Amino acid sequence: MTKITRRQALTTAAAAPLAAAMPGISMASAEMKGASMPPKFFRFQLGSFEVTTLLGGTQTRDNAQSIFGTNVTEDEFAEVSRANFIPADKAQFFFTPMLVNTGSELVLFDTGLSPEPLAAALEAAGYGTDMVDKVVITHMHGDHIGGLMSGDDATFANAGHVSGAAENNYWASAENEGYEAKIRPLAERFSFIDPGASVASGITAVEAYGHTPGHMGYMWKATASR
Ligand SMILES: [Zn+2]
């Protein structure tokens, strides 16, 4: 067995940078490729379901504090932002609808800001808009209902549509532009449900009122495997 002395070890280490600088020994000089775009989808297994999150668009919004920090001073907001390596004056929004394959149905939760990026993300993940069996809307803000209509047509032509009854009742009488453009034309396709209703096998609507008057969450409950 060769014994390496401390002096030999130091000599070897010192020689390494010299070798790297010698002609004929390649230094990495590959082209810069620029920052990558976020992936369009991400898929994972949840019990017997397959879940695909879809990037239905991203947008930079100004005045981050008016959205996320109304309960603190400007100085504190700036300090916390700096400590977390994020800008204090801007916020980057990512709209991420979710597709669940229950094994018997493709169920889409929310639709992002507009149909095009969502359709592109679906396609990247291996699906067409015509394959979606059911569209479930958590609440009727523009970044959730924006992908429902493509021009004058339903984006998800073969899908039944579901949302909360309390949510629909609120927006239906609110004279809201988004509702009139995206939900009203699809009224005949929609069924409006109450908390506790099942939207697909194993998925139950849960009351989550607050963000909007009829906001609904959807809970997946594992069934015992045999
Ligand atoms: Zn919202």
Residues whose N, C-alpha, C, O or C-beta is under 5 A from the ligand:
A	BS01	ZN	H141
